[in-house]
């Protein structure tokens, strides 16, 4: 089966993530490519998954541990039965010892038995080998199942009614549930893990070579054996988007963070000043150029949060030109409005705002 036919494989959607582009974008950018592929803002790892489908080695970089945990699953191969067995073992080992978070949010978000099983797997995965493929896959599956809408027949998510791409803040969630008299259902964690693992784990997928790095792309050190890169395909944080961590607070909790939103942790690229944002982004383009081959092709999809006045094309062009790294812009084209297809900005929840037009920028590294 060719790469295009596998683009919709369930592994690529193992966990919803609100900053994402469709796999067709990196697949088109990598058509006919050879050599190493890099995504310095990898998010859920769609570029890395596309590289895997094409038989290309890749590296993904992201400052968010949630993104890294999800993207890492795109590069592993593991049997679904092993994933379910690990989840079962962790529940047996830790369920009686864990202390689930307390409070009104947690009482209404999860049935107490579901929460205890969830906390047991959380505890076990925190102590697991971070490179173990089975643990990598289980971690991503749990992040994907952690919260989402209630099903009418089969439950695919573990929580009371919630969005699937971001976690509602506790006070707002409690108000929503109380107003509708919604109580959490008892959802056996192993049943959800088994269904999701059966879909995501597929031995027919090509094997993958590469890694996902939890790092700041402005200061990254590449591991031995990775690169040099012939293609870079990425989508930086959209200008004005500041709440990556607080909007993913439940997933951050599952990975070891606090049981509440951490607004102080929302520090990505500078997002309050366009000049400083472009300067921060220029540091990334300069850094990754050090690991790229002459002639490396850079493909960037970029936009801005609709509520923040800005000119995305000017920002991204300025960042490339000021990087002084040898990037030559070949062309800039529109990717269409953010409400056409599953674009990044469509996932941000600004449904009342006029969608901003996203752009694609194509550049090449001078020899």
HELIX and SHEET records of a PDB file:
HELIX    1   1 UNK A    3  UNK A    6  1                                   4    
HELIX    2   2 UNK A   10  UNK A   13  5                                   4    
HELIX    3   3 UNK A   23  UNK A   29  1                                   7    
HELIX    4   4 UNK A   46  UNK A   53  1                                   8    
HELIX    5   5 UNK A   65  UNK A   72  1                                   8    
HELIX    6   6 UNK A   73  UNK A   75  5                                   3    
HELIX    7   7 UNK A   80  UNK A   94  1                                  15    
HELIX    8   8 UNK A  104  UNK A  109  1                                   6    
HELIX    9   9 UNK A  112  UNK A  127  1                                  16    
HELIX   10  10 UNK A  133  UNK A  145  1                                  13    
HELIX   11  11 UNK A  170  UNK A  180  1                                  11    
HELIX   12  12 UNK A  189  UNK A  200  1                                  12    
HELIX   13  13 UNK A  246  UNK A  248  5                                   3    
HELIX   14  14 UNK A  249  UNK A  254  1                                   6    
HELIX   15  15 UNK A  263  UNK A  265  5                                   3    
HELIX   16  16 UNK A  274  UNK A  289  1                                  16    
HELIX   17  17 UNK A  312  UNK A  322  1                                  11    
HELIX   18  18 UNK A  345  UNK A  348  5                                   4    
SHEET    1   A 7 UNK A 210  UNK A 214  0                                        
SHEET    2   A 7 UNK A  58  UNK A  62  1                                        
SHEET    3   A 7 UNK A  36  UNK A  39  1                                        
SHEET    4   A 7 UNK A 229  UNK A 234  1                                        
SHEET    5   A 7 UNK A 292  UNK A 302  1                                        
SHEET    6   A 7 UNK A 357  UNK A 365 -1                                        
SHEET    7   A 7 UNK A 327  UNK A 337 -1                                        
END                                                                             
